[in-house]
């Protein structure tokens, strides 16, 4: 699917939980890069049709990388570095609106 341009085998590794799978990934990598390197085919589903979507721009502009990270939905996976013990889930359907928003 994707191929790394540089050898990163000497990097320290951290373990994250992705959909119940334990992934050993290089420290300092973004969540979206780690998930893509694990050869997953999508990170979220679209709000209307439920079609599979994946990270696109990898710089926080397109919002195609939204995932649930450590229980927090609508997290931009391309902007968050992996941490040991992190829990990552695909986000399904429409983004929710925070109950904390004041009118």
Rosetta blueprint (number, residue, H / E / L):
1 X L
2 X L
3 X L
4 X L
5 X L
6 X L
7 X L
8 X L
9 X L
10 X L
11 X L
12 X L
13 X E
14 X E
15 X E
16 X E
17 X E
18 X E
19 X L
20 X L
21 X E
22 X E
23 X E
24 X E
25 X E
26 X E
27 X L
28 X L
29 X L
30 X E
31 X H
32 X H
33 X H
34 X H
35 X H
36 X H
37 X H
38 X L
39 X L
40 X L
41 X L
42 X L
43 X L
44 X E
45 X E
46 X L
47 X L
48 X L
49 X L
50 X L
51 X L
52 X E
53 X E
54 X L
55 X L
56 X L
57 X L
58 X L
59 X L
60 X L
61 X L
62 X L
63 X L
64 X L
65 X L
66 X E
67 X E
68 X E
69 X E
70 X L
71 X L
72 X E
73 X E
74 X E
75 X E
76 X E
77 X H
78 X H
79 X H
80 X L
81 X E
82 X L
83 X L
84 X L
85 X L
86 X L
87 X E
88 X E
89 X E
90 X E
91 X E
92 X L
93 X L
94 X L
95 X L
96 X L
97 X L
98 X L
99 X L
100 X L
101 X L
102 X L
103 X L
